């Protein structure tokens, strides 16, 4: 499981996918999220602006990303 570290209290879902290297751009993130291909804490979430906090788990294309406090 890959970990990404927060500088602030939260990170948005689209930004987290980019930071983890799962997508190349915000546009790519927008499409995979809108297409229902991304899960947050086990549930599909289609909101690119979804705020992720410490402990949240994102799943996409066989990758699992844990949000940690940095």
Secondary structure, DSSP 4 states (H G I P E B T S, - for coil): -EEEEESSS-EEHHHHHHHTTS-SSHHHHHHHHHTT-EEETTEE---TT-EE-TT-EEEETTEEEEEEE-
